């Protein structure tokens, strides 16, 4: 694979400077799915777990002033306390996809709480899609757009979204994210707020010297949020990374050999701690003429395929295609870090949709993820496998590179 140039050492050093270190891998030794007591109780009758709190970002600090233009009344952080009898003493931070909000991912976030995590669905500045800026537009039904001349386009956009920057300094010319509206700052202020509001709920353990203690914070997200999780894991050592439908970034898509945006790579968090789920018909998987292979190219660049081939999720259809994805299961996935599915999304248009259509959304969004007749998410076993559970023993860090 080819790679493009990465950002400056100075900018990178500033981002890493606030990073925590250390952390433990909660993956079971044989990769099997051992359910916690609370997860086991849900086998018969699934119910969505409501959040314990909903908090607007401005409640944690008046300087946090960005709100989305659409449905601002729903643009809240969502917060869950551990719903397992044995808490992990870990925080799981979930970051939504472009234009989405924590309210859209309550199935998945609730399962993280059932797995023993404190959970934050973080509302962050996610109003601009990288795929609408960095690569050229190859869809004739949409306005033409040339490829960004900046070889570091996606990396700079993601870094500014993570750390923010105040004028006259700048990281990316394609997004404008102040320090106060960055992921780092919003998460810090929310943790401080939660600790002050509910000091007995254990939020203080996720802070160290007034900053997030990343050694205790697992990260995950869908689409754009998956990319932000991957970037955090590159810059900081975190216990676990869960990537749903991402990272999709590809400034020069569909070239042979594949060209990988150079921010993509394993850094401080070992590859063994990364888990990914994508849909077989995702526009960022199926390739040309209108799609790309960005997700699968990036997951290969992260080295996740060396833990085994992608395991197919969904023992029974209906499926979007007749393609052979290998043995299918709802609960058993070996030791792989890659999961894929071809299940029909839960939406009137089913498998249809452009690059950001239903298959892309179906890995986690409540309105699109496939469900059984009784309302149980059909990807539940995959989510639980990637999250781990509260009954697992914390192992030592894997010596990985």
BAMAR-873927 format. One record per residue: x, y, z negated of N, C-alpha, C in turn. Coordinates in pm, whole numbers, padded with zeros to 5 digits, always signed. Each point is the difference from the previous one (the first is absolute). Layout:
XYZXYZXYZ ...
This chain:
+00083-00120+00000-00083+00120+00000+00086+00124+00000 -00046+00101+00070+00067+00129-00003-00057+00083-00114 +00081+00095-00046-00046+00091-00104+00033+00143+00037 -00087+00090-00048+00025+00141+00021+00062+00060-00125 +00053+00119+00011+00074+00066-00107-00090+00029-00120 +00058-00005-00120-00074+00026-00122+00022+00143-00044 -00069+00044-00105+00008+00138-00046+00133+00029-00067 +00018+00125-00034+00128+00044-00055+00026-00060-00137 +00127-00017-00033+00038-00056-00130-00048+00087-00115 -00001+00130+00021-00042+00091-00106-00146-00016-00035 -00086-00009+00101-00142-00018-00024-00026-00135-00065 +00066-00104+00050-00017-00134-00054+00044-00005-00146 +00111+00065-00032+00051-00001-00136-00099+00065-00095 -00065+00107+00044-00098+00067-00085-00117-00091-00030 -00043-00077+00098-00113-00091-00020+00037-00112-00095 +00119-00055+00016+00043-00112-00084+00030+00047-00141 +00031+00127-00015+00042+00051-00130-00104-00015-00108 -00129-00005+00035-00104-00014-00101-00041-00145-00017 +00072-00091+00066-00041-00140-00001+00034-00068-00132 -00086-00094-00037+00031-00089-00110+00083-00116+00051 +00047-00084-00087+00077-00115+00042-00045-00121-00078 +00048-00116+00041-00039-00124-00065-00135-00047+00046 -00062-00092-00076-00131-00052+00036+00006-00151+00007 -00115-00063-00005-00009-00145+00000-00094-00047+00108 +00024-00121+00050-00082-00060+00103-00099-00093-00065 -00130+00023+00026-00103-00081-00062-00048-00114+00090 +00071-00026+00108-00039-00106+00091+00022-00136-00064 -00098-00089+00008+00018-00133-00055+00106-00074+00081 +00067-00094-00065+00116-00064+00060-00032-00072+00130 -00119-00063+00008-00031-00076+00120-00095+00072+00094 -00032+00126-00032-00087+00078+00086-00145-00041-00006 -00039-00091-00090-00137-00047-00007-00088+00104-00066 -00131-00014+00018-00094+00096-00054-00058-00053-00130 +00055+00043-00113-00053-00037-00130-00081+00118-00052 -00131-00022-00019-00087+00110-00036+00005+00030-00149 -00016+00127-00035-00017+00036-00140-00139-00045-00045 -00025+00005-00129-00130-00040-00054-00111+00084+00063 +00023+00131+00008-00103+00089+00053-00024-00024+00148 +00106-00028+00076-00016-00029+00141-00075-00131+00019 +00033-00100-00083-00069-00128+00009-00148+00012-00028 -00036+00088-00093-00140+00019-00031-00077+00060+00117 +00072+00066+00092-00065+00063+00114-00021-00096+00116 +00050-00123-00011-00012-00095+00109-00146-00025+00037 -00088-00004-00100-00137-00034+00029-00085+00116+00045 +00017+00117-00061-00086+00115+00032+00084+00126-00004 +00039+00048+00115+00086+00117+00008-00081+00127-00025 +00057+00091-00076-00058+00133-00018+00110+00104+00017 -00036+00111+00061+00095+00110+00014+00026+00060-00138 +00127+00022-00032+00037+00056-00130+00004+00152+00010 -00090+00071-00067+00000+00147+00011+00120+00060-00072 +00044+00118+00043+00113+00065-00067-00036+00047-00139 +00100+00011-00085-00021+00053-00134-00007+00151-00002 +00056+00064+00104+00000+00146+00003+00019+00048+00144 -00050+00119+00027+00019+00068+00128+00045+00142-00031 +00109+00042+00057+00062+00127-00040+00040+00079+00124 -00044+00122+00010+00046+00088+00107+00144+00044-00028 +00079+00011+00105+00141+00036-00019+00016+00133-00070 -00087+00098+00029+00016+00133-00061-00023-00005-00150 -00070-00104-00050-00019-00013-00145+00131-00025-00072 +00098-00055+00072+00129-00031-00062+00099+00115+00014 -00034+00102+00079+00087+00116+00019-00058+00093+00105 -00022+00125-00035-00062+00095+00094+00086+00024+00123 +00132-00024-00012+00089+00021+00114-00019-00104+00109 -00067-00109-00031-00030-00103+00100-00126+00044+00074 +00017+00057+00118-00112+00071+00062-00045-00056+00135 +00062-00108+00047-00048-00054+00128-00118-00092-00023 -00106+00021+00081-00114-00091+00002-00034-00027+00146 -00048-00119+00033-00034-00031+00139-00120+00082+00046 -00008+00025+00130-00109+00079+00054-00132-00076-00003 +00008-00133+00012-00121-00081+00005-00023-00072-00133 -00123+00008-00048-00042-00070-00122+00093+00028-00119 +00028+00127-00020+00089+00038-00110-00057-00041-00135 -00132-00012-00009-00062-00038-00128+00037-00142-00041 +00047-00081+00096+00040-00137-00031+00151-00017-00007 +00073+00111+00009+00146-00008+00006+00060-00003-00141 -00025-00108-00070+00047-00016-00138+00101-00113-00010 +00090+00012-00098+00078-00116-00042-00097-00097-00067 +00017-00130+00028-00078-00103-00069+00093-00076-00094 -00051-00029-00118+00084-00057-00106-00067-00123-00060 +00076-00108-00010-00047-00122-00066+00097-00038-00112 -00054-00045-00113+00079-00064-00103+00009-00149+00030 +00100-00069-00054+00010-00144+00027-00128-00073-00041 -00047-00086+00090-00122-00075-00028+00031-00147-00026 +00125-00029-00036+00043-00135-00033+00032-00007-00148 -00018-00117-00059+00027-00013-00143+00149+00016-00030 +00085-00025+00100+00143+00023-00014+00043+00105+00101 +00025+00121-00048+00040+00108+00090+00144-00019+00047 +00028+00045+00122+00135-00013+00056+00100+00097-00061 -00050+00107-00061+00085+00112-00040+00068+00060+00123 -00074-00003+00109+00043+00059+00126-00113+00089+00054 +00038+00102+00070-00095+00086+00070+00002-00033+00148 -00117-00006+00062-00009-00017+00144-00057+00129+00059 +00078+00064+00087-00043+00123+00066-00039-00032+00143 -00126+00024+00034-00049-00027+00135-00021+00130+00075 +00052+00005+00124-00011+00119+00084-00083-00028+00124 -00110+00073+00019-00090-00025+00113+00063+00032+00135 -00068-00046+00105+00041+00032+00136-00040+00141+00038 +00040+00042+00120-00024+00136+00047-00147+00040-00010 -00026+00110-00067-00135+00053-00010-00091-00074-00095 +00050-00105-00063-00082-00078-00093+00029+00039-00144 -00081-00053-00089+00007+00037-00141-00004-00124-00088 +00042+00010-00125-00006-00115-00089-00138-00063-00012 -00106+00080+00014-00135-00053-00007-00025-00106+00106 +00076+00001+00110-00020-00093+00111+00061-00137-00024 +00074-00019-00110+00076-00123-00021-00026-00060-00138 -00123-00001-00044-00029-00045-00135+00008-00151-00016 -00030-00077+00104+00016-00145-00008+00144-00036-00035 +00092+00052+00082+00141-00036-00018+00055+00054-00131 -00026+00126-00029+00053+00061-00122-00053-00069-00125 -00128-00040+00004-00056-00071-00113+00067-00135-00021 +00041-00065+00109+00071-00127-00013+00138+00020-00062 +00063+00112+00029+00128+00030-00065-00019+00012-00150 -00112+00060-00044-00029+00009-00143-00025-00138-00058 -00072-00084+00072-00024-00137-00047+00129-00081-00007 +00098+00038+00080+00131-00067-00005+00084+00048-00117 -00050+00097-00076+00070+00043-00121+00068+00135+00008 -00010+00068+00113+00063+00130+00015-00086+00112-00057 +00064+00106-00050-00060+00132+00003+00000+00040+00148 -00104+00065+00046-00011+00029+00143-00035+00146+00022 +00070+00061+00093-00033+00134+00047-00019-00004+00150 -00119+00036+00046-00022+00030+00141+00031+00147+00018 +00113+00030+00063+00052+00137+00002-00055+00078+00119 -00061+00114-00028-00041+00093+00106+00119+00089+00032 +00053-00011+00122+00117+00078+00039-00025+00064+00136 +00091+00080+00046-00022+00069+00128+00025-00098+00115 -00107-00051+00056+00008-00102+00105-00086+00038+00121 -00007+00129+00028-00090+00048+00105+00060-00007+00140 +00127-00029+00013+00062-00004+00134+00060-00138+00024 -00042-00064+00109+00049-00132+00035+00132+00010+00076 +00097-00080-00040+00130+00001+00066-00013-00040+00146 -00090-00097+00029-00014-00044+00139-00063+00106+00089 -00055+00106-00059-00055+00109+00079+00102+00112+00022 +00122-00020-00052+00104+00103+00009+00127-00052+00066 +00051-00113-00044+00134-00042+00040+00009-00069+00136 -00082-00102+00029+00011-00063+00132-00082+00076+00103 +00028-00024+00128-00084+00056+00104-00135-00070-00001 -00102+00069+00051-00131-00061+00010-00011-00075+00132 -00029-00132-00009-00012-00082+00120-00144-00035+00032 -00094+00055-00075-00141-00027+00022-00056+00104+00096 -00039-00040+00122-00048+00097+00098-00130+00068-00041 -00072-00056-00096-00126+00061-00044+00023+00115-00097 +00126+00020-00040+00032+00105-00095+00095+00101+00063 +00005+00122-00055+00088+00102+00058+00144-00046+00004 +00073+00038+00107+00141-00041+00009+00084+00064-00111 +00102-00072-00043+00091+00052-00101+00137-00062+00022 +00101+00085+00007+00136-00050+00021+00056-00056-00131 +00096-00089+00013+00068-00053-00118+00072+00113-00072 +00000-00002-00132+00070+00101-00077+00149-00001+00035 +00059+00116+00020+00145+00005+00027+00085-00032-00123 -00062-00004-00118+00072-00025-00124+00011-00151-00022 +00119-00054+00009+00019-00144-00019-00036-00045-00141 -00001+00092-00093-00033-00033-00140-00142+00039-00035 -00086+00013+00099-00135+00052-00019-00075-00070-00113 -00016-00131+00008-00082-00070-00099+00065+00001-00138 +00130-00019-00007+00068+00000-00128-00011+00133-00072 +00015+00109+00074-00010+00132-00062-00142+00029-00048 -00099-00041+00080-00139+00021-00041-00028-00075-00130 +00046-00122-00007-00024-00081-00119+00074+00054-00122 +00123+00043+00019+00077+00050-00114-00060+00128-00056 -00045+00090+00088-00062+00123-00050-00132-00032-00072 -00074-00097+00050-00123-00040-00067+00029-00057-00138 +00111-00070-00014+00038-00061-00128+00051+00102-00100 +00097+00082+00039+00067+00088-00096-00047+00144+00006 -00056+00041+00116-00037+00139+00018+00122+00088+00012 -00023+00123+00045+00108+00097+00012-00063+00139+00003 +00064+00096-00064-00052+00136-00004+00084+00091+00089 -00065+00094+00072+00072+00093+00087+00105+00078-00078 +00111+00038+00066+00027-00014+00144+00055-00137+00040 +00021-00090-00095+00049-00133+00035-00107-00076+00079 +00045-00097+00076-00095-00080+00079+00062-00137+00026 -00086-00100+00013+00045-00133+00038-00053-00034+00138 -00130+00017+00019-00064-00029+00128-00075+00122+00051 +00012+00025+00129-00077+00109+00060-00141-00045+00037 -00030-00128-00019-00129-00054+00042-00101-00013-00113 +00043+00013-00124-00091+00004-00114+00045+00111-00094 -00094+00049-00080+00031+00102-00100-00053-00048-00134 +00089-00055-00081-00038-00053-00130+00087+00067-00105 -00062+00080-00085+00074+00065-00109+00037-00103-00105 +00095+00035-00085+00039-00089-00108-00122-00035-00086 -00084+00099-00028-00116-00021-00086-00102-00094+00062 +00000-00015+00131-00095-00088+00066+00061-00132+00046 +00123-00024-00040+00068-00123+00041-00051-00120-00079 +00028-00119+00050-00033-00122-00072+00068-00003-00136 +00129+00031-00002+00076-00003-00125-00063+00089-00106 -00030+00123+00037-00051+00097-00097-00141-00037-00045 -00085-00037+00094-00137-00036-00034-00003-00120-00095 +00084-00100+00027+00004-00116-00088+00051+00038-00138 +00105+00081-00006+00056+00042-00128-00105+00074-00084 -00066+00097+00061-00099+00079-00073-00119-00087-00044 -00037-00097+00083-00111-00087-00037+00036-00088-00119 +00121-00055-00001+00043-00083-00112+00006+00080-00129 +00052+00122+00007+00006+00086-00118-00142+00030-00049 -00088+00028+00093-00140+00030-00034-00068-00120-00067 +00019-00118+00059-00063-00120-00056+00054-00033-00138 +00131+00020-00019+00059-00027-00131-00054+00097-00104 -00017+00125+00039-00055+00097-00094-00147-00026-00030 -00073-00043+00099-00144-00024-00017-00027-00128-00077 +00077-00104+00029-00022-00132-00061+00133-00058-00045 +00057+00052-00108+00136-00040-00040+00012-00146-00042 -00112-00067-00027+00007-00139-00044-00016-00098+00116 -00013+00050+00123-00023-00087+00115+00128-00044+00070 +00116+00044-00050+00126-00051+00051+00058+00070+00121 -00049+00118+00033+00052+00070+00118+00141+00052-00020 +00039+00024-00125+00133+00058-00027+00112-00093+00043 -00026-00132+00003+00109-00092+00036+00042+00015+00145 -00079+00072+00081+00034+00017+00141+00070+00134+00025 +00035+00068-00108+00075+00124+00009+00134-00017-00071 +00102+00061+00055+00132+00000-00061+00061+00137+00021 +00027+00070-00110+00054+00136+00007-00088+00090+00085 -00131-00020-00012-00095+00087+00068-00021-00031+00147 +00060-00107+00051-00015-00040+00141-00052-00144+00006 -00058-00038+00115-00044-00139+00013+00116-00098-00020 -00023-00102-00079+00100-00106-00020-00026-00107+00104 +00069+00011+00112-00030-00087+00115+00032-00146-00027 +00079-00030-00099+00028-00139-00032-00124-00071-00054 -00102+00075-00038-00125-00057-00050-00117+00025+00093 +00026+00052+00120-00108+00041+00089+00007-00076+00132 -00099-00086+00023-00015-00066+00130-00075+00097+00093 +00028-00010+00129-00060+00093+00095-00065-00077+00115 -00103+00058+00056-00067-00061+00113-00084+00102+00072 -00050-00039+00115-00086+00089+00076-00042-00062+00130 -00090+00069+00067-00051-00046+00128+00038+00100+00109 +00053-00050+00112+00038+00081+00116+00102+00106-00040 -00037+00130+00005+00096+00102-00042+00046-00024-00143 -00091-00044-00086+00037-00028-00138+00098-00115-00012 -00011-00099+00091+00097-00111+00000+00139+00051+00034 +00007+00095+00093+00129+00059+00035+00059+00078-00115 -00084+00073-00074+00051+00074-00115+00050-00095-00107 -00069-00114-00017+00045-00100-00097+00136-00056+00041 +00017-00026+00130+00127-00054+00049+00113+00101-00020 -00029+00129+00019+00103+00102-00020+00038+00010-00147 -00099+00000-00089+00029+00004-00143+00089-00118-00037 -00033-00118+00053+00078-00120-00032+00141+00007+00056 +00020+00074+00107+00134+00017+00053+00083+00091-00089 -00061+00103-00054+00072+00101-00077+00009-00033-00149 -00093-00082-00050-00007-00031-00142-00019-00150-00019 +00048-00052-00110-00015-00142-00028-00132-00021-00073 -00097-00062+00068-00132-00022-00058-00025-00150-00013 -00095-00040-00089-00023-00142-00023-00066-00074+00116 -00081+00070+00081-00072-00068+00107-00050+00103+00101 -00011-00044+00125-00046+00086+00110-00107-00077+00077 -00118+00059+00016-00109-00065+00073-00039+00091+00116 +00018-00051+00122-00023+00079+00121-00115-00061+00080 -00106+00075+00015-00119-00043+00072-00010+00079+00130 +00005-00069+00113-00007+00066+00132+00109+00105+00016 +00121-00034-00036+00107+00097+00016+00134-00058-00044 +00108+00080+00020+00002+00133+00059-00019-00005+00153 -00077+00093+00057-00026-00003+00143+00097+00084+00084 +00093+00073-00063+00080+00101+00069+00079-00057+00117 -00005+00069+00113+00082-00035+00116+00002+00118+00096 +00108+00075-00003+00012+00116+00089+00018-00044+00144 +00068-00112+00022+00022-00052+00135-00055-00142+00006 -00133-00012+00010-00062-00132-00010+00019-00085+00126 -00005-00131-00021-00007-00100+00108+00123-00005+00089 +00112+00050-00046+00123-00013+00078+00067-00133-00031 +00080-00048+00093+00074-00125-00021+00148+00027+00018 +00083-00033-00100-00043-00051-00131-00071+00107-00081 -00078-00040-00100-00077+00098-00078+00089+00107-00063 -00051+00121-00001+00070+00112-00063-00068+00028-00134 +00074-00010-00106-00055+00017-00135+00031+00140-00050 -00104+00071-00047+00025+00129-00063+00096-00022-00117 +00102+00082-00008+00114-00035-00084-00024+00012-00150 -00113+00058-00041-00028-00001-00143-00043-00139-00046 -00044-00084+00093-00045-00134-00034+00119-00086-00041 -00002-00056-00119+00108-00086-00043-00009-00029-00149 +00070-00104-00041+00006-00035-00141+00105+00086-00069 -00038+00060-00110+00092+00084-00076+00015-00052-00141 -00051+00072-00097+00019-00036-00140-00088-00116-00045 -00114-00020+00065-00088-00111-00037+00025-00117+00093 +00031-00119-00054+00030-00115+00085-00117-00040+00089 +00032-00064+00113-00102-00046+00093-00096-00097-00066 +00048-00079-00096-00084-00102-00065-00118+00060-00075 +00007+00129-00031-00108+00065-00075-00104+00063+00092 +00019-00010+00131-00092+00058+00098-00100-00106+00048 -00127+00038+00009-00106-00085+00053-00082+00080+00101 -00044-00065+00108-00073+00072+00103-00115-00084+00054 -00110+00067+00033-00116-00061+00064-00041+00088+00117 -00019-00062+00116-00045+00075+00117-00100-00083+00079 -00080+00067+00082-00098-00069+00083+00060-00030+00137 -00027-00119+00049+00054-00046+00127-00040+00091+00116 -00116+00065-00009-00049+00087+00107+00017+00148-00030 +00079+00031-00100+00033+00140-00029+00068+00063+00121 -00037+00123+00031+00062+00069+00112+00147+00025-00018 +00049-00008-00124+00143+00014-00026+00070-00136-00005 -00071-00104+00044+00055-00135+00004-00008-00058+00141 -00112+00022+00067-00025-00072+00125+00077+00052+00119 +00057+00120-00009+00088+00046+00106-00070+00071+00115 +00071+00017+00114-00053+00075+00112-00119-00071+00066 -00081+00075+00079+00036+00132+00055-00028+00119-00093 -00102-00012-00087-00036+00115-00083+00054-00010-00142 +00036-00121-00044+00050-00017-00134+00152-00006-00005 +00051-00032-00118+00144-00015-00019+00025-00126-00082 +00124-00032-00021+00037-00108-00092+00072+00058-00122 -00037+00123-00036+00071+00071-00106+00003-00074-00132 -00114-00056-00044-00005-00064-00131+00090-00122-00005 -00015-00091+00096+00079-00123-00003+00148+00028+00023 +00031+00098+00085+00140+00039+00021+00061+00050-00131 -00074+00082-00073+00051+00056-00125+00014-00105-00109 -00093-00092-00008+00009-00106-00101+00118-00092+00029 +00029-00023+00127+00119-00076+00036+00126+00077-00039 +00000+00131+00024+00116+00083-00036+00023+00001-00151 -00107-00018-00077+00012-00009-00146+00049-00137-00045 +00008-00094+00093+00053-00132-00031-00099-00094-00066 -00130+00029+00010-00098-00081-00070-00024-00135+00067 +00030-00012+00127-00025-00126+00068+00094-00111-00045 +00108+00034-00072+00091-00105-00045-00053-00078-00120 -00113+00045-00056-00064-00075-00108-00105-00097+00054 -00013-00007+00130-00097-00090+00061-00086+00072+00102 -00059-00077+00089-00087+00056+00103-00125+00059-00064 -00067+00093+00069-00124+00054-00055-00103-00110-00026 -00061+00004-00116-00105-00095-00035-00134+00057+00041 -00083-00083+00063-00130+00044+00049-00104-00006-00112 -00070+00111-00020-00101+00011-00105-00139-00014+00062 -00083-00085-00060-00136-00020+00049-00023-00141+00048 -00040-00089-00092-00017-00142+00035-00118-00023+00093 -00100+00087-00005-00116-00012+00085-00027+00133+00069 -00049-00007+00126-00030+00119+00076-00126+00070-00047 -00050+00092+00080+00039+00026+00139+00131+00079+00011 +00069-00025+00114+00126+00067+00029-00014+00091+00122 +00095+00091+00013-00002+00091+00114+00047-00067+00129 +00087-00101-00011+00055-00067+00118+00005-00150-00024 +00035-00073+00105+00025-00145-00012+00148-00029-00014 +00082+00101-00025+00145-00019-00008+00036-00090-00118 +00105-00080+00022+00048-00091-00103+00099+00073-00090 -00042+00029-00124+00087+00068-00096+00066-00098-00096 -00020-00129+00024+00053-00101-00091-00105-00039-00102 +00037-00084-00096-00095-00043-00104-00059+00120-00074 -00130-00005-00022-00069+00112-00066-00040-00039-00142 +00011+00095-00090-00036-00025-00139-00056+00126-00062 -00078-00018-00105-00051+00114-00077+00080+00024-00128 +00080-00103-00044+00061+00011-00131+00145-00044-00007 +00050-00078+00093+00134-00057-00010+00087+00051+00114 +00112+00066-00035+00081+00067+00102+00149-00030-00012 +00036-00102-00075+00140-00038-00010+00083+00108-00064 +00114+00030+00060+00090+00103-00053+00014+00119+00095 -00083+00006+00102+00013+00106+00098-00028+00137-00061 +00055+00101+00061-00031+00139-00036-00089+00064+00106 -00036-00074+00104-00080+00052+00110-00131-00076+00011 -00110+00073+00000-00132-00058+00019-00067+00068+00117 -00075-00076+00078-00076+00057+00111-00139-00060+00001 -00094+00069+00059-00136-00050+00008-00061+00037+00134 -00097-00079+00042-00075+00027+00123-00149+00004-00028 -00036+00014-00128-00140+00003-00039-00071+00123+00058 -00124-00017+00037-00079+00111+00053-00026+00102-00110 +00034+00127+00022-00026+00102-00102-00149+00016-00030 -00028+00048-00119-00137+00021-00046-00049+00136+00048 -00048+00004+00123-00048+00124+00059-00082-00037+00122 -00094+00083+00037-00088-00032+00112+00076-00017+00131 +00118+00064+00013+00080-00012+00121+00103-00112-00009 +00004-00071-00114+00085-00118-00013+00144+00025+00035 +00049-00073+00101+00142+00003+00036+00037+00117+00089 -00097+00081+00038+00029+00111+00089+00071+00111-00076 +00054+00090+00077+00068+00115-00060+00131+00025+00067 +00040+00127+00005+00127+00035+00063+00113-00026-00099 +00110+00070+00015+00117-00024-00085-00035+00003-00148 -00083+00093-00041-00038+00009-00142-00141-00054-00021 -00039-00100+00080-00134-00054-00006-00022-00099-00113 -00107-00076+00013-00044-00088-00108+00104-00101-00047 +00069-00074+00090+00100-00094-00051+00106+00067-00087 +00046+00118+00039+00101+00072-00077-00051+00034-00140 -00125+00039-00008-00058+00041-00128-00038-00119-00087 -00021-00116+00061-00066-00110-00070+00085-00067-00107 +00130+00026-00005+00084-00066-00100-00026+00050-00142 -00067+00114-00014-00020+00052-00136-00120+00092-00018 -00042+00072+00102-00109+00097-00020-00132-00071-00027 -00070+00046-00103-00123-00066-00043-00101-00017+00113 -00016+00102+00082-00103-00001+00103+00032-00093+00117 +00124-00044+00012+00042-00079+00116+00053-00139-00034 +00043-00021-00122+00058-00129-00034-00107-00109+00007 +00028-00115+00059-00102-00105+00015-00044-00054-00135 -00129-00030-00012-00056-00052-00125-00088-00120+00030 -00018-00083-00102-00090-00115+00011-00144+00047-00018 -00094-00093+00013-00141+00037-00013-00034+00052-00140 +00079-00040-00101-00027+00050-00136+00082+00123-00034 +00071+00055+00099+00073+00125-00021+00142-00016-00046 +00054-00122-00005+00138-00021-00042+00094+00032+00115 +00101+00085-00020+00097+00028+00107+00070-00128+00044 +00006-00023+00130+00059-00123+00051+00153+00003-00004 +00056+00117-00025+00146+00012-00014+00042-00002-00147 -00090-00035-00088+00026+00006-00143+00123-00083-00039 +00011-00122+00053+00115-00083-00032+00130+00060+00046 -00001+00065+00117+00120+00066+00051+00038+00116-00089 -00098+00081-00041+00029+00113-00089+00062-00050-00131 -00059-00105-00056+00049-00050-00128+00141-00057+00013 +00028-00064+00111+00134-00054+00023+00103+00113+00005 -00033+00108+00070+00094+00109+00013+00019+00077-00130 -00105+00010-00078+00005+00076-00126+00063-00079-00114 -00006-00133+00006+00038-00080-00114-00110+00006-00104 +00020-00056-00118-00104+00006-00103+00062+00009-00138 -00084+00032-00097+00049+00031-00135+00057-00122-00072 -00035-00121+00044+00048-00119-00068+00137-00046+00048 +00054+00064+00105+00132-00035+00046+00105+00055-00095 +00107-00073-00017+00112+00049-00079+00086+00091+00086 +00046+00110-00057+00089+00089+00072+00135-00065+00017 +00045-00016+00123+00130-00059+00026+00109+00105+00010 +00121-00044+00019+00112+00092+00015+00003+00050+00144 +00065+00112+00022+00012+00054+00133+00066-00101+00093 -00055-00012+00119+00062-00086+00100+00124+00070+00052 +00106-00076+00018+00121+00056+00061-00022-00004+00150 -00041+00111+00054-00043+00004+00138+00061+00123+00069 +00011-00009+00130+00052+00116+00073-00074+00014+00131 
